[in-house]
């Protein structure tokens, strides 16, 4: 198994075990990870990551706090977001 497949199976097994037995899963700390781009929100001052989506200006989306990623196969990766916030969605949103 390659590194990506190994962590996916580890996460799946730990999550399944935790749900089945009702115990809290241990934290999984990824290693050998590289940030490649910002997905949502504005680029913070000093950050050099690309921000191709520009969600803060195009869609009034400043960020999300839930993200589920899975490999669909055939070279496609799906990303599902929830708990999204933006302009007028909460008092803490930047102006």
N, C-alpha and C positions, 0 to 999 in steps of 0.2 A: 504494500500500500504506500502511496506517496503521502507527503505531509498533510496535504489538504484533506484527503480521504480519511486519514487517521484522526484528525481533530473532529471531523464530522461524525464519525462513528463513536468517538469518545463522548461527544456532546449528546448524541442520540441515546446512547446507552445510559448515561448519567441521568438525563432528563426522564427517560422511561422508568428507571429505577425509582427516582424521587417521586414521580407521580403515582406509581404502583404502591409504594410503601408509605407514602404520605410524609416522607422526610424531606428536609431541605437539601437541595443539591449543592455540592461543593462548587466554589467559584472556579471557573475555567479561565486561565490567563493565557491568551494566545502569545506565541513567540514567533520571531522571524516575520514580522508584519511590516508592510510599508504603506504609508498613506500615499494615495495617488491623486486624489482630487476631493474638493468639497462637494457634497451632494446637495445640501440645502443651506439657505441663508446667505448673508453677506460675508465677505472675506474680512476677517479681523485685521486690524492694523499690524503690519509686519509679517503676515502669513504669506508664503510664496506658493501655496498649492493652487493649481488651476481651479476655477469656479465656472465651469461651462454652463451650468443650468441657470444661474442668476435668478433663483426662485424668489428672492426677496423683492426684486423689481418686476419680474414678469408675472408672478402669481401671488404676491403678498404672503409668501411662506417663508418664515424666518427660521424654522427648525422643527424637528420631530424628536421624540424620545423613545420610540419603539421602532425597531427595524428587524425584519425577518428576511434572511437571504437564503436562497436555495438554488442549486444547480439543476436547471430544467433539462440539461443534456443538449446535444447538438450545438455546443458552443454558446448557449444562452444561459444567463444568470438572472433570476428574478429577484427583485427587491420590493418588499411591501412595508409601507410606513403607516404609523398610527399616531394618535395624540399630537396632531400637527397644530402649530400656532402661527399667527401672523398679525398684520395690522388690524386693530380693532377687535382681536380675538381675546386679548387679555390686557390688563393694565401694564404689565411688564414689557410689552412689545416695544422695540425701539421705534423712534419716529423718523 
